[in-house]
């Protein structure tokens, strides 16, 4: 997200994400966490992380990946409509299997909630050099 995004714009993104989850109760359980994970003034971007719990267990990976793709597209559309999409970067997405923190999918990081037996999708918006 661009560093000049206002607090109101960030609140709109979070509210839209929460509404998307409510509108898709057979797919997404809840928004677990929405927070800033990185600020880079030199590149003029802020990275936000949204951790969303899927209703299915990690064994049903294909439907989860499809739902994650739909959610990523929705988030990108919101950022573009608000004119806060960071055009110099890309979207990085991590899916963690909470039951197996040593074996995250698509990431080298361990899951932050290893005790909870569920699947989350974490979406980061940031810049890569």
N, C-alpha and C positions, 0 to 999 in steps of 0.2 A: 504494500500500500504506500502511496506517496506520503512523504513526511509532512506535507502541508494539509493532510486530511484533518478536518475539525473533529472535535469531540462528538458533535451531533451526527456527523457522517459515520463515525465509528459505531455510535449507538444504533444508527439505522441499519448498518451491516449486521450487527449482533441481533437486533430485533427481527430482521428479515430471515436470518438463519434460524432463530427460534420458531418463527412462524412456519418456515419450511418443514421443520421437524414435526411440529404439531399437525401440519397438513399431510404428513406421511407417517402416521403412527404404526403402520404395518412394516415399515422399513427402519425407521430411526426411533430409538427409545428416548434419548434426551441429549441436551448439550451439557457435557460434563465440565468443560472449561473453555473460556475464551479470554485470551490474554496476549500481551505484548511479549515477544520472545527475543527481539533484537531491534536495536535502533542504530542506524548507520547514517549520521549526518552528512558524511562526505559523499555518499551515493544518494542521499535524499530519499531514503525509504525507511519504513517501519515494518517489521515482520510481526504478524499476529498469528497465533495458533488457535485453531478451533478443534476441540476434541469432542467427537460426537459418538455416542454409543449406538451400535446397530442392534436390532432385535434378535438377529440370528447369531448362533455360535460360530466360532472361527472355522469349523469344519465346512460350512456352507460358503466357501470363499468366493465362488463365481458370482452369486447374487450380490454379495457384499461389494465386490469390485465394480459391478455394474451400478449399484446404488451410489457408490463413492464417486464414480464418474459423473453421474447426474448432479450430485451435490456440488462437485467442483465447478461444473458448468454454471450452475445457479449462482454460486459465489462470484465467479468471474463476471457474469452479467450484472450483478449488483454493483460491483466495484466500477465497472465501465459506465453504468448509468449515473453513478454518483461522481464520475470523473476523478476517481482517486486510484485507479489502476496504475500500478507502477510499470510503465511501458518498457523500461530498460531491463526488466528481469523476467523471471519465469515463475511458474507455480511449482512448488515442490510438495509432494504429498507422501505421507508416511502412514502405513497401516500397521498397527501393532497387534500382536496376538497376546492378550493379557495373561492367558494361561501358560504361555511359553515365553517368558521375558528374554530368555537367552536366544530365541529364534524369531526376531521380528521380521516381518516381510517388507521388502523394499526399503530397508533402513539399516544402518549400522548401530543405531541407538537402542538401548533396552527400554522396555515399556515402563512407565513411571508408576503404574498401579499393578504390580505383579500378583496381588492377592485376589483380584476380581476376575471371575471366569466369564469374560465377555469380549466382544470385538469392538474396537473403536477405529474411527477414521480420523486422522489428524491432518489438517490442511494448513499449510504455511504459504503465505504469499511473500515472496522475497526475490532479491536480485542475485544472480550468479555472475561472476566475472568470466 
